[in-house]
Amino acid sequence: MTVCVIGLGKIGLPLSLQIAKKRSVIGVDKNDDTLRTIESGKSPFPGEFGLEELLKETLETGRIRVQKDLAGAVTQSQVIVIVIPLVTNSENEPDFMGIDEVTKTVASNLQKGTLICFETTLPIGTTRNRFTKYLESISKLKVGKDFFVVFSPERVSSGSVLRDFSRYPKIVGGITDECGNKGFAFYHEVLDFNNTSGLNRPNGVWKLENAEAAEFVKLAETTYRDVNIALANTFEQFAYSLGLDFVQIRDAANSQPFSHIHEPGISVGGHCIPVYPHFYLFYDSSARLVREARRVNELSPKRYLERLHGVYQINSKSNVLILGLSYRPGVKEHAYSGTLALVNEVKSLGANVFIHDPLYSSEELEALKLQPWRDELGIHVVILHTASSEFKEFDFLQFTQLKVILDGRNFYRQSSFPVPLV
């Protein structure tokens, strides 16, 4: 059996290497730089535990090869796994253009008996009502008879993807029952699972009743977290207005069994939490709680910035340094990072904004139209966005004109500084 994995990003590449332990893999990506980096045995994204070592080992075995030719890979494969990111447009609606194009190419080259697995997080009903229709109409084949389609969402976190494959159940839902059986058999073969406590059934591949149920699982997980974080942000803002230490309040509340309040902050980034609630709202527009939670979290950067007003008024002569571009410590990923929103907010006040993140070079920041920080710049305000360990001992005394530090992660709460810490 040959497996084609389409999209060699933060999920697709680790998944390809995991599958290659059991089967031959053709990895497909449209980015030439990504392909060259992988072929050289280097990880295209640093910070993913164990990835580069596994990549080198797998390349030496010859069980994986990577290429740009999608059509050729489809015709040679018995299983096709699609891991193309789906993002939202300016109206917060899913932008299907990229994954539509991939699905249509798959359909044009589809062979009888092929299993197609969508792992990209999708609005409920998309696998059946959009992609399977493309596959049937273009290929002239019948799903459940001539080919098979399942939805099986990725449920891993950047930085620990390889470990997470074995930690969490693999959810599979088919367009037909036979599709579900085929998907179950495939993932049961290529994945290994740890014994995980606290589950209502043994860890492994869990077959659900259909693709819609599997789509719902992923959106429920991420939307639940978004709502929880919005509540934590609301509590934190109110505690701040009362002059209370929210960290103590949160820790005390979490001491009650079964309670859990997520850590609030300037924002939560990545392709998951800021995006997937919009996928849920795409088919459940009446979900006012979900919509309000998203609004609360999107406003967090602006509300945190307002805390500076009682200490220092940012103006056109201000130099503001934001520590951290990545949305998580140690993970080089800036999709929907709160830093991007902070930059816009600070610029709207006329100030100069500079970024420092040890994971990004000056050239990479400039390519993103961000100004890298240079030592010689006089800084008036420092905003801690990412709780990276490198910032724990950051030398604030080098800034002779520093007026205030805005700690967006409660990172420095036990520290003392010569300027206000808010």
N, C-alpha and C positions, 0 to 999 in steps of 0.2 A: 504493500500500500504506500502510495506517495501522497503527502499532504501539502497543499498550497496554503500558505499564510499570507494574506494580503494586508500590508501595512506593517512596517518594521519599526514601529515607534516604541514607547515605553511599555506597552503591553505586548504588542505583536512580536518583538524580537525575543523577549524572555519566553513567551509561549512557544515560539518556533524552536528554541533550544530545548525546552522541556519535552516537546513532542519528538524532537530528533533523538532523544534517548531511546525511543521505541520504534520510530519509523523514519523513512527518508522525508526530507522537507525541502520544498522550494519556497524561499522567501521572496516576496515581491514588494518593491517600493518604487515610487516614481522619482525619488530624490537621488540624483547621481552621487552627491557627496555622502549621503547615508550609506549607499551601497559600497562605495570605495572604503569608507571607514570600517564597515563590518568585514569586508573582505581582508582588510589588513589586520584583523583580530582586535580592533579597538572598539570600545563602546561609544556609540554616538551621543550618549548622555551619561555623564559621570554621576556617581552617587548611588548607583543601583547595586546593592550588595551581591557579590559573587557573580555578576553578569559577565565581566570581561574574562574571568578565568574559565567559565563554562563555554563562552564563545570560542576561545582559542582551542579548548579540548575538542569541541564539536567540529570545528573546521578541519582539524587534523584527522578526524575519523571519516570525513567526506560525507557525513549524513545530512549535511545542509549545504545548499548552494543558494545564492541570492542573485536576483536579476530584475530587470525593468520590464521585460516582456510578459505582460499579464496574460494575454491570449494563449501564448505558448505554454505557460505554467498550468493554466486551466485544463488544457487538452491532455496534459500528462498526469493529472491528479485524480484521485478517487475521492478525496475529501478536500473541501475548500473552506477555510476559516477566514472570515472578513472582520478586520479590526481597524476600520477607517474611522477617525474621529468625526463625530457629528457635533457641530457647534450651532450657535444661534446667530441670527442676523440682528440688525439694529432695532428690529421690532420684537426681539426676544422670541422669534419663531425659529424652528429648526431649519437649517440651510442644508437641504438634501443633495445639493448639486454633486459633490464629490463622491458620495456613496452611491448615488443613482448611477453615475457614470461607470463606477466599478461593477455594480450589479448588472448593468446592461452588457458590459463586456463579458462577464461571466456567462450570462444567458446566451450570448452569440456563439460561445465556444463550449457550451455545456455538453457533457457526455452522459449517456444513459447510465443509471446506477450511482451517480455522484451524490454525496452528502454535502450540503452547504450549511455552514454554521455561522450565524451572525452573532458576534460578541460585542459589537458596538452598542452602547446604550441607546435605546430608541423609545419614542412615544408609543404608548400601548396601541397595538393593532397594526403597527408599521410593517412588521415582518410578513404578516399575512396579506394585508390589504394594499401594500405598496410593492414590496420587493418580490414576493411570490408571484404576484400578477405580472411583473416585468419578466420574471424567469419563465413563466408558462407562455406568455404571449410571444416572446421573442424566440424561445427555443422550440416552440410547438410541442413541448413535452408536458406530461401530466405529473403534478406533484403527488407524492405518496405512492406513485406507480413507477414512473420513469426516473425520477430523481427525488431527493429528500431534503427537507428544510427544517432546521431547528433554530431557536433563539436560546443562547446560553451566555448570559452577561458575565463580563469580567468582574471579579469581586476582590480586587487587590489594591494595594497602595504603593505609590512610587517610593522606591528605596528598599522595599521588602517584597517585591513581586514574586521572586523565585520561591521564597519561603511561604508566601501567602497561598500559592497554588495548592499546597498540602494542608494548610490550616483550615480552610473554609470549604463548606460543601459546594460542589459544582452544580448549579441549577440548569436544567435542560427542559425545554418545552417545545414540542413539535407542532407543525401545521396539521399533521394527522398523527394518529397513534403510532403507526409504523415509522413515521419520521422520528417521533420521540424515542422509539426503541433503537433506531439506528444511531441517533445522537448519544443516547445513554451508553451504548456499546463502545462507541468511539472514545468518549472521554474516560470511560472506565478503563480502557486499554492504555491510554497515553498519560494519565495522571496517577500520582501516588498520593495517599492521604495519611495524615497523622491521626492518632486517637485523640479526639478533641472532646473535653468534658463540657457539660452544659447544653448539649444538643438533644433534641427530642427523638433523634434516631442516629444510627452510626454515621460518622463522617464519611463522605464519598460523593458519588454522583447521585443527585436527587432528581428524579424525573417528575415534572409537574404535569397537570392535565393538558395544557396546550401552551402555545407560544405566548399568548396574551398573559397567562399567569406568570411566566418567567419574566416578561417585560415589566409586569407590575412589581415583582419582587425588587428589582434593581431601583426602580423609581421610588418605591416605598422606603427603601433603606436610606437613600440620599435625601429625600424630601423630609423624612423624619428628623434627620440630623440638622437640616437647614432650619426647621421650625424650632428645634431644641436650642440651636445656637442663637436664633433670634430672641428667644425668651431669655437666654443668658445675657445677651447684649442689653436687653431691656432692663433686667435686674441690675446689671452693672452700671448702666447710666443713672438709674434711680439712686443706687447706693452712692455713686459719686456726688450726686446733687445733695445728698444728706451728709456728706463728709465721712462715709463709712468705708471700711476696708472690705471690698467685695470678695477678695480671695478667702478671708476668714469665714465670711458668710457662706460662700460656696462649699468650702471644705466641711463646715459644720453640717450643712444641709445634706451633703453627700455621705455623711456618716450614718444616716438612716438607711437601713437595708433596702435594696432595690431602687435607691434614688441615684440619679446621675445628672449633673448639670455640666454641660460642655464648657470648656474654657472660652470666654468671649475674647474679642480682639478687634483690631482694625478691620479685618475682613478674613474670609476664608477663600482661597483661590483654587486653581486647578480646574480640570474639565468637569468635575463631579458636582460638588455642592452648588456653585454659582449657576450651573447650566441645567442640570437634570430636573430641578423643580419646574422649570419652564416647559420641559417635555411633558411632565405630568399635567400642567395647566393647559397644554395644547389640546387635550381631549376632555379635561375636567375644568372648564372655565369658571365653574361655580365655586371652586375651592378658595374661598376668601381668606381662610387662615394661611394657606400656602402662599398666596399672593402677598399678603401683608408681611409674612416672615421674610420673603425675598426682598421686599422694600426696606424693611428694617436693616437687614444685613448689607444691602447695597448703600445705605446711608451712613454706615458705620465710619468710613474714613472722614466724611465731612463732620460728623458729630464729635469724633475724637479731636479733630483739628480745632473745633470751637473751644476746647479746653485751654487753648493758648491765650485766648482773648483777655483773660483776667491778669495775665502775667506779661505778655508781649504781643504787640500788634504787628503782624506780618505786613510788610509794605514793599514797595518797588526797590528799596535799598537792602532788603533782607536776603541773606544767603541761607538756604535751608538744605541740610544734609539728611537724606533718608538712608538708614542702615538696613539693607536687605532688599533685593528684588524678588528672589524666589519666594514662593508662597509657603514653603516649609523648610525648616533647617536641614542642610545637608543634601537637598534635592534640587538639582538645577532645572527648575521648571517655573516659568513665570506667567503661564496662561491665567488670565483673570486675577492676577496678583493685585492685592490692595495697594501696592506701591504705585501701580499705573493710575489708579483713581486718586491717590494722594498727590501725585505729580500734577494732575489736572486741577485739583482743588487749590494747591499752593500757587500754581501759575495764574489762576484766576484772580489771585490777590496781588499779582504783579511781581512776585518774588522770583529769585533765581533758585532753581532746584538742582541738586546734585545727588548722585546715587553711588553707594559703595556696597559691593557684595563680593566676597572673596571667590565666589564661584564664577564670576563674570569678568572678562577682561574689559579694558577700556574700549577696545574695538567692538566688542560684542554689544556693549551698552550704547555706543554711538550708532551702531547699526539699527538699534531699536529706537533711535531718536531720543536717547536719554543722555544727560551730561554726566560723565564720570567725575567723581570727586578727586581732586588733586590736593596734596598736602598744603600747598601754599595759599589756598583759598581761606579767607576769613569767614567763619561760620557763626551765625547767630542762633540758629535753632537746629537741634538734632532730633529726628523722629526715629524711634526704633520700631521697625515693621516686622522683621524676621528674627526670631529668637535663636540665632545661630551662636554656637559656643564661642566662635571667634570674637563676638561682640561683648562677651562677659567681661573681659579685661580691656575693653576699648579705652584708649587714652583721650579722655575728654579735656584734660588740662592743656592739651595742645591748642585749644581754641580760646584765644585771649579775649575774643569778643562774644563768647557764648552767653546767651541770655536764659535759655530754658531747654530742658530735655523732655520730650513727649514719649513716654514709655507705653507703647501700644500693646505690650504682651505681659505686663507685670513682671518684667525680667529683672529689673533693678530695685525691687521693692525693699530689699534689705541693705541697699547700698546708700552711701552718702555722697553728695555732690556739692560743689561750690555754687551751683545755680539751682533754681527750682526744678523739681522733678514732678511732672504731672501725668 
